[in-house]
Amino acid sequence: MPEKNNQLSRYAAIFEDIRAGDIMSTNVVEISAEKKIAHAKELMKIKKISGMPVVDENRRLVGIISIEDIIHALEFNKLNDPIRRLMSPNVVTLRRDDPLPAVVKRFESYKFGRFPVVDDDGRVCGIITKDDILHGIVEKFNLIYIHDQQRTRTLNAEYSAITGERLKADEASFHYQIDTADIDAAGSGAAMLKRYLAGKNFHNDIVRRVGVATYEAETNVVIHSKGQGDIYFFQDEDRFIVRVVDNGVGIEDLDKAMKEGYSTAPDHVRERGFGAGMGIANMKRFADKLVIISEKGAGTQVEMIFYLPTQTWPLI
């Protein structure tokens, strides 16, 4: 374990420009200090979590309640007591602007599994776990380099490059085959996916974000791939996964491709309003998590995760 921590510290030093706000999870389950401990117990069970921030009537952080506190309440028959009586009031927190080395140091110093991130008013705006740190490092340039045969196996594989779960193409909730021969049709698949989601009454914000990011990925396939492409959409309880794949020429230089404004689009494409070099930048901006896997001559796979807005339980 010490060796793993040392490695994490070294990576954190390399990517010290990553901030807590860049990697935190924003779907925070929080609970009011005036709720009963029994309510916290049930909420932890439903959400499958081991602890949560406790907030006051203004949603400012006032404590943390954990499984250990629930066990204590059960032992002394205190489930009907208000949470404020049993919570831990001395909370170790992070700020949005805390650099990655400071975040890692907090984990090493306190040995907690997660830390709340608070804004200048003391309100909880996120949660960071070690998994979030690892994802942040991997996604520094929002891509994964996978070499030789391993990269070939991963490209277009049935398993998510982000979560590891199986994503079978024939089980996708939505599928669209991209017409790479007609640049004027670029974005049609994204528009259809937006209509599909809107028809299921998902929140306008997430429908918009999925639409923009998918449009950019689809347009890149049409402009650059010189091959066949597909859009696959998978829905889970708390997130959407969009996978845009092609079997074309691949991305020759991923580092350059990640830079905002960089484009290899020919003049006739630019004349139509495409190819401004903002595609990947907009995917980064609108997706919660993004991984790009590409191999020259074998194609490109873009995978994006969008977390569904979480209803805040305690104060409703």
C-alpha positions in Angstrom: 0.0 0.0 0.0 2.8 2.6 0.8 4.2 2.0 -2.7 0.9 2.7 -4.3 0.5 5.9 -2.3 4.0 7.0 -3.3 3.1 6.4 -7.0 -0.1 8.4 -6.6 1.9 11.3 -5.0 4.4 11.2 -7.9 1.6 11.4 -10.5 -0.1 14.2 -8.5 3.1 16.2 -8.7 3.3 15.7 -12.4 -0.3 16.9 -12.9 -0.3 19.6 -10.2 -2.4 21.9 -12.4 -5.4 19.6 -11.9 -7.7 21.1 -9.3 -10.2 19.5 -6.9 -13.0 21.1 -8.9 -11.8 19.3 -12.1 -12.2 15.8 -10.7 -14.8 15.9 -8.0 -18.2 14.2 -8.4 -21.0 16.7 -8.3 -23.8 14.2 -7.6 -23.6 14.6 -3.9 -26.1 13.0 -1.6 -26.4 15.3 1.5 -28.8 15.3 4.4 -30.2 17.8 6.8 -28.9 17.9 10.4 -32.5 17.9 11.6 -33.4 14.6 10.0 -33.6 11.5 12.1 -30.7 9.1 12.1 -33.1 6.4 10.8 -33.5 8.5 7.7 -29.8 8.6 7.1 -29.6 4.8 7.6 -32.2 4.2 5.0 -30.7 6.7 2.5 -27.2 5.1 2.8 -28.8 1.7 2.1 -30.7 3.0 -0.9 -27.7 4.9 -2.3 -25.2 2.2 -1.3 -22.9 4.7 0.4 -21.0 4.6 3.6 -21.3 8.2 4.7 -22.6 11.6 3.6 -22.3 15.3 4.4 -24.7 16.9 6.8 -26.0 20.4 6.0 -28.0 23.1 7.8 -31.1 24.9 6.5 -28.8 27.0 4.1 -27.1 23.9 2.8 -23.9 24.8 4.5 -21.7 21.9 5.7 -22.0 21.2 9.4 -20.9 17.6 9.8 -20.5 14.1 8.4 -22.5 11.0 9.3 -21.1 7.6 8.6 -21.9 3.9 8.9 -20.0 3.8 12.2 -22.5 6.5 13.5 -25.4 4.4 12.4 -24.0 1.3 14.2 -23.6 3.4 17.3 -27.3 4.6 17.0 -28.5 1.0 16.6 -26.4 -0.1 19.6 -27.9 2.6 21.9 -31.4 2.8 20.4 -30.9 6.3 19.0 -32.3 5.9 15.5 -35.0 8.5 16.2 -32.5 11.1 17.4 -31.7 14.0 15.1 -28.6 13.6 13.1 -26.9 16.7 14.6 -26.6 14.8 17.9 -24.5 12.0 16.5 -22.7 13.4 13.5 -19.0 14.2 13.4 -18.9 18.0 13.4 -15.2 18.4 12.7 -15.1 17.9 8.9 -12.0 17.8 6.8 -12.8 19.5 3.5 -11.3 20.5 0.2 -11.8 23.6 -1.9 -12.4 23.7 -5.6 -9.0 25.3 -6.3 -7.0 22.9 -4.2 -4.3 21.4 -6.4 -4.0 17.7 -6.9 -0.9 17.2 -4.7 -2.9 18.8 -1.8 -5.8 16.5 -2.5 -3.6 13.4 -2.4 -1.9 14.6 0.7 -5.3 14.9 2.4 -6.0 11.2 1.6 -2.6 10.1 2.9 -2.9 12.2 6.1 -6.4 11.3 7.2 -7.0 7.8 5.6 -10.7 8.7 4.9 -12.4 7.3 1.8 -13.8 10.6 0.6 -13.7 14.3 1.2 -16.4 16.9 0.6 -15.6 19.9 -1.5 -17.0 23.2 -0.3 -17.4 26.6 -1.9 -16.6 30.0 -0.3 -19.9 30.0 1.5 -19.3 26.5 3.0 -21.8 24.8 0.8 -21.1 21.3 -0.5 -20.4 21.4 -4.2 -18.7 18.0 -4.7 -17.2 14.8 -3.3 -13.8 13.4 -4.1 -12.8 9.7 -3.7 -9.5 8.1 -4.7 -11.3 6.8 -7.8 -11.9 10.4 -8.8 -8.2 11.1 -8.4 -7.3 8.2 -10.7 -9.8 9.3 -13.3 -8.5 12.8 -13.2 -4.9 11.7 -13.8 -6.0 9.4 -16.7 -8.1 12.1 -18.2 -5.5 14.9 -17.9 -5.6 15.1 -21.7 -8.9 13.2 -21.8 -7.4 10.2 -23.7 -5.9 6.9 -23.0 -2.8 5.7 -24.8 -3.0 2.0 -25.2 -0.1 0.5 -27.2 0.3 -2.3 -29.7 -2.1 -5.3 -29.4 -3.6 -4.1 -26.2 -4.8 -0.9 -27.9 -6.2 -2.9 -30.8 -8.2 -5.1 -28.4 -9.5 -2.1 -26.5 -10.6 -0.2 -29.6 -14.2 -0.9 -30.2 -14.3 -3.6 -27.5 -17.5 -4.4 -25.7 -16.3 -3.0 -22.4 -16.3 0.6 -21.3 -12.8 2.1 -21.2 -14.0 4.3 -18.3 -16.1 2.0 -16.1 -15.1 -1.4 -17.2 -18.8 -2.5 -17.6 -19.9 -4.4 -20.7 -21.5 -2.4 -23.4 -22.9 -4.7 -26.1 -23.8 -2.9 -29.3 -27.0 -4.8 -29.8 -28.2 -3.8 -26.4 -27.8 -0.1 -26.9 -30.9 2.0 -26.2 -30.2 4.1 -29.3 -28.1 3.4 -32.4 -27.3 5.6 -35.4 -25.1 4.7 -38.4 -23.2 7.8 -39.4 -23.3 8.8 -43.1 -19.7 9.8 -43.6 -20.3 10.5 -47.3 -22.5 13.5 -46.8 -21.0 16.3 -44.8 -24.3 18.2 -44.8 -25.8 15.4 -42.8 -23.2 15.7 -40.0 -25.0 16.1 -36.7 -28.2 14.2 -37.8 -27.5 11.4 -35.4 -27.0 13.8 -32.5 -30.2 15.5 -33.4 -32.1 12.2 -33.4 -30.5 11.3 -30.0 -31.6 14.6 -28.6 -35.2 14.0 -29.8 -35.1 10.5 -28.3 -34.0 11.8 -24.9 -36.4 14.7 -25.0 -39.2 12.2 -25.7 -38.4 10.4 -22.5 -38.7 13.7 -20.5 -35.1 13.9 -19.3 -33.9 17.2 -17.9 -33.3 19.8 -20.7 -29.7 20.5 -19.4 -28.5 16.9 -19.8 -30.3 16.5 -23.1 -28.5 19.6 -24.3 -25.1 18.5 -23.1 -25.5 15.0 -24.7 -26.6 16.7 -27.9 -23.6 19.1 -28.2 -21.0 16.5 -27.2 -22.4 13.9 -29.6 -22.7 16.4 -32.4 -19.0 17.2 -32.1 -18.0 13.5 -32.0 -20.2 12.7 -35.0 -18.9 15.7 -37.0 -15.3 14.6 -36.4 -16.1 11.2 -37.8 -17.6 12.7 -40.9 -14.8 15.2 -41.4 -11.8 13.1 -40.5 -12.4 9.3 -40.4 -12.7 8.4 -44.1 -14.5 5.3 -42.8 -17.8 4.0 -41.4 -19.0 5.3 -38.0 -21.7 4.6 -35.4 -23.3 6.3 -32.4 -24.3 4.0 -29.5 -26.3 5.2 -26.5 -26.5 3.3 -23.2 -28.7 4.2 -20.3 -28.0 3.3 -16.6 -29.8 4.3 -13.4 -27.6 7.3 -12.8 -25.8 8.0 -16.0 -25.7 7.9 -19.8 -22.9 6.5 -21.8 -22.4 7.7 -25.4 -20.0 5.8 -27.6 -19.0 7.2 -31.1 -16.8 4.8 -33.0 -15.4 4.6 -36.5 -13.1 2.2 -38.5 -11.3 5.0 -40.3 -7.8 6.4 -40.5 -7.4 7.1 -36.8 -5.9 10.2 -35.1 -2.2 10.5 -36.0 -1.3 12.9 -33.2 -3.6 12.8 -30.2 -1.6 15.4 -28.3 -2.2 18.0 -31.0 -5.8 16.9 -31.6 -6.5 17.7 -27.9 -5.4 21.3 -28.3 -8.2 23.8 -28.7 -8.2 25.3 -32.2 -6.1 22.6 -33.7 -7.7 21.1 -36.9 -6.7 19.2 -40.0 -9.9 19.9 -41.8 -9.5 20.9 -45.4 -10.6 24.3 -46.7 -13.8 23.0 -48.4 -14.9 21.7 -45.0 -14.1 24.9 -43.2 -16.0 26.9 -45.8 -19.1 24.9 -44.7 -18.6 26.0 -41.1 -17.0 22.9 -39.8 -13.4 22.1 -38.7 -12.7 24.9 -36.3 -10.8 22.7 -34.0 -13.3 23.0 -31.1 -14.7 19.5 -31.3 -12.8 17.7 -28.6 -12.8 20.9 -26.5 -16.6 21.0 -26.5 -16.7 17.2 -25.7 -14.6 17.9 -22.7 -16.8 20.9 -21.7 -20.1 19.1 -21.9 -19.3 15.5 -20.9 -18.7 14.5 -17.3 -16.0 12.0 -18.3 -14.4 11.5 -21.7 -11.9 9.0 -23.1 -10.6 8.9 -26.6 -8.8 5.8 -27.9 -7.4 5.9 -31.4 -4.9 3.9 -33.5 -3.6 5.0 -36.8 -5.3 3.0 -39.6 -7.6 1.2 -37.2 -10.1 4.0 -36.2 -11.2 6.0 -33.2 -13.4 5.4 -30.2 -14.9 8.3 -28.2 -16.6 7.4 -25.0 -18.5 9.9 -22.9 -20.3 9.7 -19.6 -23.1 12.1 -18.5 -24.3 11.8 -14.9 -28.0 12.3 -14.4 -29.0 15.2 -12.1 -29.4 13.8 -8.5 -32.4 14.9 -6.6 -31.2 16.3 -3.2 -33.0 14.1 -0.7 -32.9 15.8 2.7 -34.3 19.2 2.2 -37.2 18.5 -0.1 
